[in-house]
Amino acid sequence: MKAGLTGLPPGQGATALPDLSFAGTNSPIGWAGTNSHVFNEAQNTVDIQNNVLWVKGKHNLTFGFQFQTLQDNETFAQFASFNFSNNETAQFSPTGTLMSTTGLGYAGFLLGAVDSASSPQYAVTETGGRYKTYAFYAQDDYKLSSRLTVNLGLRENIWSPFTEVNNVMSFLNPALPNPLAGNTPGALQFAGSGPDSCACSTPVRQHNLNLAPRIGVA
């Protein structure tokens, strides 16, 4: 890398300028930042819906089905962060005390005098969220007279739980006993299968009933 920083982890840290921040008086604004990290996200949405209309006498009957599948795929790249303080180039008083108002963080950068650095290591570098919903519905627009139409409808929503394609997902379950804390409620629970999994596979159902009389215009 042209900045002269070597030995960084693969990804943004080794191929692009890492996060740089400066402290002290007359410090420049930090460089790079989260918006410049190597980050890929692909969101896919599929929506399938079909309706059937049946007109019979005073009834307009509508039957339908809707299916949605949502995907959120993310890749997290390794990156590095370097902090440069003015302390590395600050002067000392005659008594040997560091003069915090002297020195320059940018000068520390030019000299390669890093004050602190970090390079996070992700346990999971890729995630693939999955979510599916189903819906069935029926509606009857019943024309009682030339001036009155009644809309009767029923919709069934089935919401499947959010899952990760490789089960690399965990969450805090406030009701799960924690054996490391004397079985006090509140423990980490994992997706997937096994004794510590959440078995989060039960879909959630919702029923919507629509009874909406509507006054028509003769």
N, CA, C and O of each residue as an XYZ file, in Angstrom:
872
protein
N       0.847     -1.194      0.000
C       0.000      0.000      0.000
C       0.882      1.243      0.000
O       1.924      1.267      0.655
N       0.470      2.265     -0.726
C       1.283      3.464     -0.888
C       1.513      4.205      0.419
O       2.485      4.952      0.530
N       0.641      4.018      1.420
C       0.830      4.698      2.691
C       2.014      4.134      3.467
O       2.444      4.722      4.459
N       2.551      2.982      3.015
C       3.696      2.400      3.693
C       3.336      1.466      4.823
O       4.225      0.996      5.533
N       2.050      1.180      5.014
C       1.602      0.276      6.072
C       1.477     -1.122      5.486
O       0.713     -1.344      4.547
N       2.226     -2.057      6.040
C       2.258     -3.410      5.492
C       1.843     -4.425      6.547
O       1.688     -4.101      7.724
N       1.667     -5.663      6.092
C       1.324     -6.743      7.006
C      -0.103     -6.697      7.501
O      -0.412     -7.258      8.553
N      -0.989     -6.032      6.753
C      -2.389     -5.905      7.178
C      -3.192     -7.105      6.697
O      -2.767     -7.801      5.776
N      -4.353     -7.358      7.310
C      -5.172     -8.510      6.904
C      -5.724     -8.320      5.505
O      -5.804     -7.193      5.016
N      -6.110     -9.422      4.848
C      -6.684     -9.304      3.503
C      -7.950     -8.460      3.517
O      -8.632     -8.356      4.537
N      -8.249     -7.867      2.384
C      -9.442     -7.032      2.277
C      -9.090     -5.566      2.209
O      -8.061     -5.181      1.653
N      -9.958     -4.754      2.781
C      -9.785     -3.313      2.699
C      -8.487     -2.854      3.339
O      -7.868     -1.905      2.857
N      -8.056     -3.511      4.421
C      -6.851     -3.090      5.114
C      -5.603     -3.193      4.258
O      -4.689     -2.380      4.399
N      -5.546     -4.196      3.358
C      -4.350     -4.419      2.561
C      -4.444     -3.812      1.168
O      -3.413     -3.600      0.530
N      -5.625     -3.529      0.686
C      -5.780     -3.051     -0.685
C      -6.183     -1.594     -0.773
O      -6.079     -1.001     -1.847
N      -6.634     -1.001      0.305
C      -7.065      0.392      0.283
C      -6.579      1.083      1.548
O      -6.080      0.442      2.473
N      -6.732      2.382      1.571
C      -6.292      3.141      2.742
C      -7.136      2.762      3.946
O      -8.362      2.838      3.878
N      -6.514      2.357      5.050
C      -7.298      1.992      6.237
C      -7.892      3.228      6.901
O      -7.630      4.358      6.491
N      -8.684      2.995      7.918
C      -9.243      4.108      8.691
C      -8.104      4.820      9.425
O      -7.320      4.184     10.130
N      -8.020      6.119      9.256
C      -6.998      6.907      9.925
C      -7.666      8.026     10.705
O      -8.497      8.756     10.164
N      -7.309      8.164     11.963
C      -7.826      9.253     12.788
C      -6.665      9.954     13.468
O      -5.632      9.343     13.744
N      -6.843     11.250     13.739
C      -5.780     12.074     14.302
C      -6.308     12.787     15.543
O      -7.461     13.219     15.583
N      -5.454     12.904     16.546
C      -5.819     13.562     17.794
C      -4.842     14.696     18.070
O      -3.740     14.737     17.522
N      -5.267     15.611     18.929
C      -4.411     16.720     19.296
C      -4.808     18.001     18.588
O      -5.769     18.035     17.819
N      -4.055     19.048     18.859
C      -4.346     20.351     18.249
C      -3.991     20.343     16.769
O      -3.064     19.656     16.340
N      -4.749     21.122     15.994
C      -4.519     21.280     14.549
C      -4.524     19.937     13.811
O      -3.759     19.738     12.867
N      -5.391     19.022     14.250
C      -5.446     17.701     13.623
C      -6.320     17.735     12.378
O      -7.376     18.368     12.385
N      -5.900     17.066     11.312
C      -6.764     16.980     10.130
C      -7.954     16.068     10.397
O      -7.971     15.312     11.368
N      -8.937     16.153      9.527
C     -10.105     15.279      9.635
C      -9.688     13.844      9.317
O      -8.838     13.609      8.458
N     -10.295     12.896     10.019
C      -9.973     11.497      9.779
C     -10.238     11.082      8.348
O     -11.108     11.649      7.686
N      -9.508     10.113      7.871
C      -9.623      9.638      6.496
C     -10.326      8.281      6.457
O     -10.458      7.592      7.469
N     -10.766      7.927      5.265
C     -11.492      6.671      5.026
C     -12.774      6.675      5.842
O     -13.521      7.652      5.789
N     -13.052      5.631      6.584
C     -14.314      5.550      7.304
C     -15.143      4.396      6.804
O     -14.785      3.740      5.826
N     -16.259      4.143      7.474
C     -17.069      2.963      7.163
C     -17.618      2.989      5.747
O     -17.834      1.928      5.161
N     -17.851      4.164      5.179
C     -18.427      4.215      3.836
C     -17.449      3.765      2.761
O     -17.860      3.483      1.636
N     -16.166      3.694      3.086
C     -15.173      3.283      2.094
C     -14.745      1.837      2.268
O     -13.909      1.354      1.504
N     -15.289      1.135      3.245
C     -14.908     -0.258      3.444
C     -15.411     -1.121      2.293
O     -16.419     -0.825      1.651
N     -14.675     -2.187      2.063
C     -15.118     -3.158      1.073
C     -16.316     -3.901      1.657
O     -16.178     -4.644      2.628
N     -17.469     -3.704      1.075
C     -18.695     -4.270      1.631
C     -19.648     -4.586      0.484
O     -19.919     -3.734     -0.362
N     -20.140     -5.787      0.465
C     -21.071     -6.204     -0.590
C     -22.369     -6.675      0.034
O     -22.365     -7.446      0.993
N     -23.477     -6.207     -0.516
C     -24.786     -6.634     -0.059
C     -25.696     -6.817     -1.265
O     -25.801     -5.935     -2.117
N     -26.342     -7.954     -1.326
C     -27.270     -8.250     -2.413
C     -28.609     -8.638     -1.811
O     -28.704     -9.611     -1.063
N     -29.637     -7.879     -2.136
C     -30.979     -8.139     -1.650
C     -31.858     -8.592     -2.813
O     -31.952     -7.910     -3.834
N     -32.486     -9.725     -2.652
C     -33.357    -10.288     -3.681
C     -34.765    -10.450     -3.125
O     -34.958    -10.931     -2.008
N     -35.727    -10.047     -3.912
C     -37.130    -10.162     -3.520
C     -37.920    -10.792     -4.659
O     -37.838    -10.348     -5.804
N     -38.674    -11.816     -4.340
C     -39.549    -12.471     -5.317
C     -40.974    -12.395     -4.786
O     -41.250    -12.799     -3.656
N     -41.862    -11.880     -5.600
C     -43.270    -11.729     -5.203
C     -44.148    -12.346     -6.280
O     -44.153    -11.895     -7.426
N     -44.886    -13.372     -5.905
C     -45.797    -14.054     -6.832
C     -47.215    -13.898     -6.299
O     -47.493    -14.243     -5.150
N     -48.096    -13.385     -7.123
C     -49.480    -13.155     -6.704
C     -50.418    -13.432     -7.870
O     -50.132    -13.089     -9.018
N     -51.525    -14.050     -7.553
C     -52.502    -14.365     -8.598
C     -53.906    -14.259     -8.020
O     -54.164    -14.716     -6.907
N     -54.810    -13.653     -8.781
C     -56.203    -13.470     -8.368
C     -57.145    -14.086     -9.396
O     -56.861    -14.112    -10.594
N     -58.249    -14.570     -8.903
C     -59.320    -15.086     -9.761
C     -60.604    -14.350     -9.408
O     -61.001    -14.315     -8.244
N     -61.256    -13.763    -10.409
C     -62.505    -13.018    -10.209
C     -63.656    -13.812    -10.801
O     -63.609    -14.225    -11.959
N     -64.686    -14.019    -10.000
C     -65.863    -14.770    -10.438
C     -67.092    -13.910    -10.173
O     -67.398    -13.575     -9.029
N     -67.771    -13.567    -11.221
C     -68.982    -12.743    -11.129
C     -70.187    -13.663    -11.245
O     -70.370    -14.359    -12.243
N     -71.010    -13.647    -10.188
C     -72.207    -14.485    -10.178
C     -73.351    -13.701     -9.561
O     -73.390    -13.478     -8.351
N     -74.281    -13.287    -10.411
C     -75.415    -12.517     -9.935
C     -74.977    -11.214     -9.302
O     -74.301    -10.405     -9.938
N     -75.362    -11.005     -8.038
C     -74.997     -9.798     -7.309
C     -73.653     -9.919     -6.593
O     -73.267     -9.024     -5.842
N     -72.946    -11.017     -6.821
C     -71.679    -11.255     -6.127
C     -70.503    -11.092     -7.088
O     -70.507    -11.634     -8.194
N     -69.502    -10.341     -6.650
C     -68.200    -10.293     -7.312
C     -67.194    -10.965     -6.374
O     -66.732    -10.351     -5.412
N     -66.859    -12.217     -6.654
C     -66.014    -13.015     -5.774
C     -64.569    -12.984     -6.259
O     -64.289    -13.244     -7.429
N     -63.655    -12.664     -5.343
C     -62.224    -12.623     -5.658
C     -61.488    -13.604     -4.748
O     -61.628    -13.551     -3.526
N     -60.704    -14.500     -5.349
C     -59.883    -15.454     -4.630
C     -58.432    -15.253     -5.050
O     -58.148    -15.083     -6.236
N     -57.519    -15.270     -4.094
C     -56.135    -15.003     -4.443
C     -55.133    -15.683     -3.534
O     -55.460    -16.181     -2.456
N     -53.904    -15.682     -4.012
C     -52.770    -16.261     -3.289
C     -51.557    -15.371     -3.515
O     -51.343    -14.863     -4.615
N     -50.763    -15.186     -2.457
C     -49.557    -14.374     -2.559
C     -48.402    -15.087     -1.868
O     -48.548    -15.627     -0.771
N     -47.257    -15.076     -2.531
C     -46.044    -15.680     -1.964
C     -44.899    -14.687     -2.108
O     -44.711    -14.101     -3.175
N     -44.135    -14.496     -1.037
C     -42.974    -13.618     -1.055
C     -41.788    -14.327     -0.443
O     -41.916    -14.996      0.583
N     -40.639    -14.184     -1.067
C     -39.388    -14.661     -0.490
C     -38.377    -13.533     -0.543
O     -38.177    -12.911     -1.587
N     -37.741    -13.274      0.588
C     -36.800    -12.175      0.710
C     -35.431    -12.738      1.091
O     -35.326    -13.604      1.961
N     -34.376    -12.236      0.428
C     -33.017    -12.654      0.708
C     -32.147    -11.426      0.948
O     -32.239    -10.433      0.226
N     -31.304    -11.506      1.970
C     -30.364    -10.432      2.277
C     -28.996    -11.065      2.476
O     -28.719    -11.634      3.532
N     -28.130    -10.964      1.451
C     -26.803    -11.571      1.475
C     -25.754    -10.483      1.693
O     -25.711     -9.501      0.952
N     -24.917    -10.655      2.702
C     -23.918     -9.651      3.048
C     -22.543    -10.287      3.195
O     -22.411    -11.417      3.664
N     -21.519     -9.539      2.785
C     -20.132     -9.940      2.954
C     -19.403     -8.848      3.719
O     -19.438     -7.680      3.331
N     -18.738     -9.231      4.816
C     -18.017     -8.283      5.648
C     -16.521     -8.495      5.446
O     -15.997     -9.570      5.735
N     -15.839     -7.468      4.952
C     -14.405     -7.571      4.702
C     -13.613     -7.119      5.925
O     -14.054     -6.262      6.691
N     -12.439     -7.711      6.087
C     -11.556     -7.288      7.163
C     -11.018     -5.894      6.852
O     -10.801     -5.554      5.689
N     -10.808     -5.104      7.872
C     -10.235     -3.773      7.679
C      -9.367     -3.426      8.873
O      -9.366     -4.129      9.883
N      -8.632     -2.340      8.745
C      -7.725     -1.914      9.807
C      -7.991     -0.459     10.149
O      -8.459      0.315      9.314
N      -7.686     -0.097     11.392
C      -7.880      1.271     11.862
C      -6.626      1.711     12.610
O      -6.146      1.011     13.501
N      -6.094      2.890     12.234
C      -4.894      3.434     12.858
C      -5.203      4.802     13.441
O      -5.850      5.633     12.803
N      -4.731      5.026     14.664
C      -4.926      6.311     15.339
C      -3.565      6.959     15.596
O      -2.645      6.331     16.120
N      -3.470      8.212     15.218
C      -2.220      8.959     15.381
C      -2.481     10.140     16.314
O      -3.346     10.976     16.052
N      -1.725     10.192     17.397
C      -1.861     11.244     18.393
C      -0.717     12.249     18.263
O       0.324     11.954     17.677
N      -0.927     13.411     18.809
C       0.142     14.407     18.829
C       1.208     14.082     19.869
O       2.281     14.684     19.859
N       0.926     13.137     20.767
C       1.870     12.830     21.840
C       3.194     12.286     21.321
O       4.242     12.507     21.929
N       3.147     11.562     20.177
C       4.374     10.958     19.664
C       5.378     12.011     19.184
O       6.575     11.730     19.123
N       4.917     13.203     18.848
C       5.825     14.263     18.379
C       5.786     15.482     19.301
O       6.306     16.541     18.949
N       5.171     15.339     20.479
C       5.062     16.476     21.399
C       6.401     16.765     22.076
O       7.282     15.907     22.131
N       6.536     17.977     22.585
C       7.738     18.393     23.298
C       7.587     18.122     24.795
O       6.491     17.858     25.289
N       8.698     18.194     25.492
C       8.711     18.021     26.944
C       9.109     19.337     27.608
O       9.911     20.102     27.072
N       8.553     19.579     28.746
C       8.899     20.762     29.527
C      10.259     20.556     30.197
O      10.765     19.434     30.224
N      10.856     21.619     30.736
C      12.153     21.469     31.424
C      12.116     20.463     32.567
O      13.151     19.913     32.943
N      10.926     20.219     33.123
C      10.820     19.256     34.228
C      10.550     17.834     33.741
O      10.405     16.917     34.548
N      10.482     17.649     32.409
C      10.264     16.315     31.858
C       8.815     15.936     31.667
O       8.507     14.771     31.415
N       7.906     16.915     31.783
C       6.481     16.647     31.594
C       6.108     16.823     30.125
O       6.543     17.772     29.473
N       5.299     15.898     29.611
C       4.864     15.985     28.220
C       3.923     17.172     28.040
O       2.970     17.339     28.802
N       4.194     17.987     27.037
C       3.368     19.171     26.757
C       2.304     18.768     25.740
O       2.580     18.654     24.546
N       1.081     18.555     26.235
C       0.007     18.008     25.400
C      -0.480     18.971     24.326
O      -1.173     18.552     23.399
N      -0.135     20.249     24.430
C      -0.570     21.224     23.427
C       0.417     21.328     22.270
O       0.202     22.115     21.348
N       1.473     20.564     22.303
C       2.446     20.574     21.216
C       2.344     19.263     20.440
O       1.583     18.365     20.802
N       3.112     19.176     19.384
C       3.077     17.980     18.568
C       1.940     18.014     17.555
O       1.051     18.862     17.635
N       1.975     17.096     16.611
C       0.985     17.061     15.538
C       0.709     15.614     15.158
O       1.627     14.847     14.868
N      -0.570     15.255     15.164
C      -0.942     13.894     14.805
C      -0.546     13.527     13.391
O      -0.160     12.386     13.139
N      -0.633     14.469     12.460
C      -0.262     14.184     11.069
C       1.235     13.921     10.948
O       1.665     13.111     10.127
N       2.029     14.612     11.771
C       3.468     14.356     11.777
C       3.752     12.931     12.228
O       4.648     12.270     11.703
N       2.972     12.457     13.219
C       3.119     11.074     13.645
C       2.812     10.104     12.519
O       3.462      9.065     12.406
N       1.836     10.424     11.689
C       1.504      9.590     10.533
C       2.664      9.548      9.544
O       3.004      8.478      9.041
N       3.279     10.706      9.257
C       4.394     10.753      8.312
C       5.598      9.973      8.833
O       6.357      9.406      8.048
N       5.775      9.942     10.150
C       6.885      9.205     10.746
C       6.561      7.734     10.972
O       7.449      6.944     11.291
N       5.290      7.361     10.809
C       4.891      5.986     11.087
C       4.775      5.695     12.563
O       4.822      4.535     12.974
N       4.622      6.743     13.378
C       4.512      6.575     14.827
C       3.043      6.408     15.205
O       2.352      7.386     15.487
N       2.574      5.170     15.209
C       1.167      4.881     15.490
C       0.919      4.941     16.986
O       1.671      4.360     17.768
N      -0.135      5.641     17.386
C      -0.506      5.707     18.794
C      -1.282      4.466     19.209
O      -1.027      3.911     20.277
N      -2.216      4.025     18.390
C      -2.965      2.790     18.639
C      -3.511      2.280     17.313
O      -3.666      3.044     16.360
N      -3.801      0.984     17.259
C      -4.310      0.378     16.030
C      -5.217     -0.785     16.375
O      -5.123     -1.362     17.458
N      -6.091     -1.124     15.450
C      -6.990     -2.267     15.650
C      -7.314     -2.884     14.301
O      -7.312     -2.206     13.274
N      -7.589     -4.165     14.319
C      -7.992     -4.880     13.114
C      -8.988     -5.950     13.524
O      -8.585     -7.033     13.946
N     -10.290     -5.668     13.409
C     -11.306     -6.641     13.855
C     -11.301     -7.899     12.997
O     -11.109     -7.843     11.782
N     -11.511     -9.012     13.643
C     -11.593    -10.298     12.971
C     -13.008    -10.832     13.139
O     -13.449    -11.095     14.258
N     -13.716    -10.991     12.028
C     -15.108    -11.439     12.075
C     -15.160    -12.955     12.173
O     -14.503    -13.658     11.406
N     -15.941    -13.451     13.115
C     -16.155    -14.889     13.202
C     -16.947    -15.382     12.002
O     -16.752    -16.509     11.546
N     -17.836    -14.544     11.493
C     -18.633    -14.858     10.317
C     -18.449    -13.727      9.319
O     -18.781    -12.581      9.623
N     -17.931    -14.023      8.141
C     -17.669    -12.992      7.138
C     -18.773    -12.887      6.100
O     -18.832    -11.909      5.354
N     -19.646    -13.880      6.041
C     -20.745    -13.847      5.082
C     -22.025    -14.320      5.767
O     -22.009    -15.285      6.532
N     -23.105    -13.651      5.494
C     -24.406    -14.067      6.018
C     -25.429    -14.053      4.883
O     -25.322    -13.279      3.931
N     -26.402    -14.916      5.011
C     -27.474    -14.995      4.014
C     -28.815    -15.119      4.704
O     -29.237    -16.225      5.043
N     -29.497    -13.998      4.918
C     -30.795    -14.010      5.570
C     -31.891    -14.485      4.628
O     -31.880    -14.173      3.437
N     -32.825    -15.234      5.168
C     -33.947    -15.756      4.375
C     -35.249    -15.521      5.136
O     -35.319    -15.685      6.354
N     -36.277    -15.132      4.381
C     -37.582    -14.865      5.000
C     -38.656    -15.105      3.952
O     -38.552    -14.612      2.829
N     -39.699    -15.868      4.317
C     -40.779    -16.192      3.393
C     -42.127    -15.917      4.040
O     -42.307    -16.122      5.241
N     -43.069    -15.452      3.233
C     -44.441    -15.224      3.689
C     -45.419    -15.803      2.674
O     -45.152    -15.844      1.473
N     -46.570    -16.253      3.200
C     -47.634    -16.793      2.356
C     -48.945    -16.123      2.773
O     -49.133    -15.759      3.934
N     -49.829    -15.974      1.817
C     -51.125    -15.368      2.117
C     -52.185    -15.947      1.194
O     -51.970    -16.121     -0.006
N     -53.355    -16.243      1.801
C     -54.533    -16.669      1.053
C     -55.662    -15.703      1.401
O     -55.795    -15.308      2.560
N     -56.455    -15.327      0.447
C     -57.520    -14.372      0.731
C     -58.708    -14.597     -0.201
O     -58.593    -15.157     -1.292
N     -59.851    -14.131      0.288
C     -61.091    -14.207     -0.484
C     -61.933    -12.979     -0.147
O     -61.945    -12.526      0.997
N     -62.625    -12.451     -1.128
C     -63.464    -11.268     -0.908
C     -64.726    -11.373     -1.760
O     -64.712    -11.850     -2.895
N     -65.801    -10.909     -1.163
C     -67.088    -10.889     -1.859
C     -67.632     -9.465     -1.833
O     -67.930     -8.925     -0.768
N     -67.758     -8.866     -3.005
C     -68.414     -7.563     -3.144
C     -69.884     -7.838     -3.500
O     -70.227     -8.097     -4.653
N     -70.727     -7.771     -2.479
C     -72.130     -8.169     -2.615
C     -72.983     -6.917     -2.758
O     -73.051     -6.088     -1.850
N     -73.619     -6.795     -3.887
C     -74.453     -5.634     -4.171
C     -75.876     -5.924     -3.713
O     -76.653     -6.576     -4.409
N     -76.200     -5.417     -2.512
C     -77.523     -5.655     -1.959
C     -78.591     -4.880     -2.713
O     -79.701     -5.376     -2.909
N     -78.262     -3.671     -3.133
C     -79.196     -2.846     -3.897
C     -78.382     -1.912     -4.778
O     -77.152     -1.957     -4.791
N     -79.088     -1.069     -5.510
C     -78.389     -0.113     -6.375
C     -77.642      0.943     -5.578
O     -76.808      1.658     -6.134
N     -77.928      1.055     -4.282
C     -77.286      2.072     -3.453
C     -76.427      1.491     -2.316
O     -75.811      2.244     -1.561
N     -76.385      0.182     -2.195
C     -75.645     -0.413     -1.092
C     -74.867     -1.643     -1.554
O     -75.434     -2.592     -2.094
N     -73.550     -1.600     -1.327
C     -72.657     -2.723     -1.625
C     -71.885     -3.082     -0.358
O     -71.331     -2.207      0.308
N     -71.853     -4.348     -0.037
C     -71.145     -4.829      1.160
C     -69.910     -5.609      0.712
O     -69.993     -6.515     -0.118
N     -68.755     -5.232      1.286
C     -67.499     -5.935      1.005
C     -67.182     -6.873      2.169
O     -67.006     -6.422      3.301
N     -67.110     -8.150      1.899
C     -66.772     -9.157      2.904
C     -65.470     -9.822      2.485
O     -65.364    -10.346      1.376
N     -64.481     -9.802      3.373
C     -63.184    -10.359      3.007
C     -62.526    -11.103      4.150
O     -62.750    -10.792      5.320
N     -61.716    -12.081      3.805
C     -60.952    -12.855      4.783
C     -59.570    -13.124      4.202
O     -59.440    -13.559      3.058
N     -58.533    -12.858      5.007
C     -57.143    -13.055      4.563
C     -56.394    -13.843      5.625
O     -56.510    -13.563      6.818
N     -55.634    -14.819      5.188
C     -54.808    -15.644      6.062
C     -53.344    -15.387      5.719
O     -52.909    -15.685      4.606
N     -52.571    -14.830      6.672
C     -51.150    -14.572      6.495
C     -50.347    -15.606      7.278
O     -50.617    -15.846      8.455
N     -49.372    -16.210      6.632
C     -48.468    -17.165      7.268
C     -47.057    -16.606      7.136
O     -46.512    -16.528      6.035
N     -46.476    -16.221      8.257
C     -45.143    -15.622      8.278
C     -44.150    -16.642      8.820
O     -44.228    -17.030      9.985
N     -43.237    -17.067      7.994
C     -42.207    -17.990      8.453
C     -41.134    -17.217      9.212
O     -40.972    -16.020      8.976
N     -40.403    -17.852     10.106
C     -39.378    -17.133     10.872
C     -38.186    -16.763     10.002
O     -37.924    -17.396      8.979
N     -37.470    -15.728     10.425
C     -36.238    -15.333      9.743
C     -35.170    -16.380     10.015
O     -34.969    -16.784     11.160
N     -34.486    -16.817      8.968
C     -33.434    -17.820      9.103
C     -32.185    -17.355      8.366
O     -32.240    -16.450      7.533
N     -31.064    -17.985      8.683
C     -29.806    -17.758      7.977
C     -29.495    -19.015      7.197
O     -29.677    -20.121      7.706
N     -29.027    -18.863      5.968
C     -28.927    -19.992      5.060
C     -28.001    -21.086      5.611
O     -28.206    -22.265      5.322
N     -26.985    -20.708      6.401
C     -26.074    -21.692      6.987
C     -26.214    -21.777      8.505
O     -25.353    -22.345      9.177
N     -27.297    -21.215      9.045
C     -27.577    -21.229     10.483
C     -26.500    -20.518     11.312
O     -26.327    -20.828     12.491
N     -25.778    -19.572     10.709
C     -24.789    -18.795     11.470
C     -25.506    -17.589     12.081
O     -25.326    -16.453     11.642
N     -26.307    -17.856     13.086
C     -27.124    -16.820     13.691
C     -27.337    -17.168     15.158
O     -27.559    -18.330     15.498
N     -27.270    -16.177     16.015
C     -27.543    -16.374     17.428
C     -28.232    -15.131     17.966
O     -28.194    -14.074     17.336
N     -28.858    -15.254     19.123
C     -29.584    -14.142     19.710
C     -29.709    -14.377     21.210
O     -29.519    -15.494     21.690
N     -30.029    -13.321     21.941
C     -30.223    -13.430     23.382
C     -31.670    -13.795     23.667
O     -32.591    -13.057     23.317
N     -31.858    -14.938     24.305
C     -33.190    -15.386     24.706
C     -33.376    -15.023     26.176
O     -32.765    -15.657     27.036
N     -34.203    -14.017     26.495
C     -34.337    -13.578     27.891
C     -35.007    -14.603     28.799
O     -34.946    -14.468     30.021
N     -35.644    -15.624     28.229
C     -36.340    -16.623     29.042
C     -35.535    -17.905     29.210
O     -35.916    -18.769     30.001
N     -34.430    -18.045     28.482
C     -33.645    -19.283     28.543
C     -32.714    -19.260     29.754
O     -31.952    -18.306     29.910
N     -32.748    -20.287     30.624
C     -31.848    -20.315     31.792
C     -30.386    -20.353     31.358
O     -30.018    -21.085     30.439
N     -29.573    -19.567     32.021
C     -28.148    -19.500     31.729
C     -27.388    -20.319     32.761
O     -27.309    -19.914     33.920
N     -26.819    -21.474     32.368
C     -26.133    -22.329     33.350
C     -24.882    -21.689     33.925
O     -24.436    -22.075     35.005
N     -24.302    -20.708     33.220
C     -23.105    -20.044     33.724
C     -23.436    -18.934     34.711
O     -22.535    -18.347     35.310
N     -24.713    -18.645     34.885
C     -25.134    -17.604     35.825
C     -26.166    -18.153     36.795
O     -27.122    -17.464     37.152
N     -25.970    -19.406     37.225
C     -26.891    -20.014     38.186
C     -28.289    -20.196     37.643
O     -29.266    -20.094     38.385
N     -28.397    -20.471     36.323
C     -29.680    -20.664     35.640
C     -30.574    -19.423     35.713
O     -31.799    -19.520     35.644
N     -29.946    -18.274     35.853
C     -30.702    -17.022     35.759
C     -31.197    -16.852     34.328
O     -30.431    -17.080     33.392
N     -32.456    -16.458     34.129
C     -32.970    -16.285     32.753
C     -32.137    -15.286     31.962
O     -31.783    -14.215     32.456
N     -31.832    -15.664     30.713
C     -31.064    -14.816     29.815
C     -29.814    -15.517     29.347
O     -28.797    -15.504     30.040
N     -29.873    -16.144     28.154
C     -28.727    -16.886     27.640
C     -28.703    -16.778     26.120
O     -29.713    -16.482     25.481
N     -27.523    -17.027     25.563
C     -27.347    -16.995     24.114
C     -27.896    -18.277     23.514
O     -27.618    -19.371     24.006
N     -28.673    -18.141     22.452
C     -29.270    -19.299     21.797
C     -28.935    -19.258     20.319
O     -28.860    -18.192     19.708
N     -28.734    -20.456     19.750
C     -28.271    -20.560     18.381
C     -29.369    -21.117     17.480
O     -30.250    -21.859     17.915
N     -29.282    -20.731     16.212
C     -30.192    -21.295     15.221
C     -29.660    -22.656     14.780
O     -28.607    -23.102     15.235
N     -30.394    -23.297     13.902
C     -29.962    -24.593     13.403
C     -30.519    -25.727     14.227
O     -31.655    -25.667     14.700
N     -29.705    -26.776     14.402
C     -30.152    -27.958     15.129
C     -29.179    -28.241     16.266
O     -28.051    -27.748     16.263
N     -29.610    -29.023     17.221
C     -28.770    -29.346     18.362
C     -29.437    -28.956     19.659
O     -30.500    -28.335     19.647
N     -28.814    -29.320     20.811
C     -29.445    -29.062     22.110
C     -29.569    -27.584     22.437
O     -30.438    -27.203     23.221
N     -28.725    -26.745     21.858
C     -28.774    -25.316     22.164
C     -29.457    -24.504     21.077
O     -29.415    -23.274     21.112
N     -30.085    -25.163     20.116
C     -30.718    -24.428     19.030
C     -32.079    -23.896     19.467
O     -32.654    -24.340     20.462
N     -32.572    -22.937     18.697
C     -33.846    -22.320     19.050
C     -35.031    -23.067     18.455
O     -36.168    -22.867     18.883
N     -34.771    -23.942     17.452
C     -35.864    -24.639     16.764
C     -36.909    -23.642     16.293
O     -38.112    -23.843     16.458
N     -36.411    -22.551     15.695
C     -37.304    -21.465     15.268
C     -37.875    -21.764     13.890
O     -37.530    -21.100     12.912
N     -38.724    -22.738     13.815
C     -39.269    -23.121     12.519
C     -40.793    -23.070     12.470
O     -41.388    -23.435     11.456
N     -41.423    -22.630     13.533
C     -42.882    -22.587     13.563
C     -43.371    -21.293     12.924
O     -43.050    -20.216     13.424
N     -44.131    -21.360     11.845
C     -44.624    -20.133     11.229
C     -45.664    -19.438     12.087
O     -46.318    -20.062     12.923
N     -45.808    -18.160     11.874
C     -46.779    -17.341     12.597
C     -47.956    -17.070     11.669
O     -47.780    -16.648     10.527
N     -49.149    -17.319     12.176
C     -50.353    -17.125     11.380
C     -51.108    -15.889     11.851
O     -51.145    -15.577     13.042
N     -51.704    -15.201     10.898
C     -52.527    -14.041     11.221
C     -53.780    -14.099     10.377
O     -53.717    -14.372      9.178
N     -54.926    -13.842     11.002
C     -56.206    -13.843     10.311
C     -56.725    -12.413     10.241
O     -56.808    -11.728     11.261
N     -57.068    -11.971      9.064
C     -57.646    -10.643      8.871
C     -59.061    -10.794      8.313
O     -59.260    -11.417      7.270
N     -60.025    -10.229      9.000
C     -61.418    -10.264      8.574
C     -61.866     -8.864      8.215
O     -61.742     -7.938      9.017
N     -62.382     -8.713      7.022
C     -62.789     -7.396      6.543
C     -64.291     -7.400      6.298
O     -64.781     -8.129      5.435
N     -65.022     -6.585      7.056
C     -66.453     -6.391      6.872
C     -66.683     -4.902      6.691
O     -66.783     -4.158      7.666
N     -66.767     -4.472      5.447
C     -66.806     -3.027      5.174
C     -67.989     -2.704      4.259
O     -67.871     -2.799      3.037
N     -69.127     -2.321      4.846
C     -70.237     -1.897      3.989
C     -69.911     -0.616      3.258
O     -69.321      0.297      3.836
N     -70.284     -0.534      2.004
C     -69.991      0.640      1.185
C     -71.276      1.119      0.507
O     -72.011      0.336     -0.095
N     -71.524      2.407      0.620
C     -72.711      3.000      0.012
C     -72.390      3.345     -1.440
O     -71.495      4.143     -1.715
N     -73.138      2.728     -2.372
C     -72.925      3.014     -3.776
C     -73.741      4.207     -4.240
O     -74.637      4.686     -3.546
N     -73.409      4.665     -5.416
C     -74.105      5.814     -6.021
C     -74.997      5.272     -7.125
O     -74.538      4.597     -8.046
N     -76.298      5.588     -7.011
C     -77.263      5.092     -7.995
C     -77.070      5.812     -9.328
O     -77.789      5.535    -10.288
